[in-house]
Amino acid sequence: MAKEAAPIILNSTITCPECGHSETERMPTDACQFFYDCKGCGALLKPKPGDCCVFCSYGTVPCPPIQSGSDCCA
């Protein structure tokens, strides 16, 4: 019997590396999110080197394409 794919999680909690503020956001399923404005301090977050988006860098859950095993933003 084939293993069923895990459901894609669409919400991720982003934690700002500048001030530590956390906010749960819904991730886009059709695009990568390269920038995020922290709602605590206003810092503009960008992906870390080697990561495809801010959710993969600062979120509790990686973006939907990464969760599904695809290339993000391809």
C-alpha positions as CSV (number, residue, x, y, z in Angstrom):
1,M,0.0,0.0,0.0
2,A,1.4,3.4,-0.9
3,K,2.1,5.9,1.8
4,E,-0.3,8.8,1.8
5,A,1.2,12.3,1.6
6,A,1.1,14.4,4.7
7,P,-1.3,17.3,4.5
8,I,0.3,20.7,3.7
9,I,0.4,23.1,6.6
10,L,-0.5,26.6,5.5
11,N,0.1,28.5,8.8
12,S,3.6,29.3,10.2
13,T,4.7,31.4,13.1
14,I,7.4,33.8,12.1
15,T,9.8,35.0,14.9
16,C,11.7,38.1,14.3
17,P,15.5,37.7,14.9
18,E,15.7,41.4,15.8
19,C,13.1,41.7,18.6
20,G,11.8,38.2,19.1
21,H,8.2,39.1,18.2
22,S,6.2,36.2,16.9
23,E,3.2,36.3,14.5
24,T,1.3,33.5,12.9
25,E,0.8,34.0,9.2
26,R,-0.8,32.1,6.4
27,M,1.8,31.2,3.7
28,P,1.1,31.8,0.0
29,T,0.7,28.6,-2.0
30,D,1.5,30.1,-5.4
31,A,4.6,32.3,-4.7
32,C,7.5,32.6,-2.3
33,Q,7.5,35.4,0.2
34,F,10.9,37.0,0.1
35,F,10.2,39.9,2.5
36,Y,8.3,40.2,5.7
37,D,7.8,43.4,7.9
38,C,7.9,42.5,11.6
39,K,4.8,43.6,13.3
40,G,6.8,44.1,16.5
41,C,9.7,46.3,15.5
42,G,9.2,47.0,11.8
43,A,12.4,45.2,10.7
44,L,12.3,44.0,7.1
45,L,13.1,40.3,7.2
46,K,14.7,38.6,4.2
47,P,15.6,34.9,3.7
48,K,18.8,33.6,5.1
49,P,21.4,32.6,2.6
50,G,20.4,29.2,1.1
51,D,16.7,29.5,2.1
52,C,14.1,30.2,-0.4
53,C,11.7,32.4,1.6
54,V,11.2,34.1,5.0
55,F,9.0,31.1,6.2
56,C,11.9,28.7,5.6
57,S,14.3,31.0,7.5
58,Y,12.2,32.3,10.4
59,G,9.0,30.2,10.5
60,T,7.9,27.2,12.5
61,V,6.9,25.4,9.3
62,P,8.7,25.6,5.9
63,C,6.8,26.9,2.9
64,P,4.3,24.6,1.1
65,P,6.6,23.7,-1.9
66,I,9.3,22.6,0.5
67,Q,6.8,20.6,2.6
68,S,5.6,18.8,-0.6
69,G,9.2,17.9,-1.6
70,S,9.2,20.3,-4.6
71,D,11.7,23.1,-5.4
72,C,10.5,26.3,-4.0
73,C,10.0,29.2,-6.5
74,A,11.1,27.1,-9.4
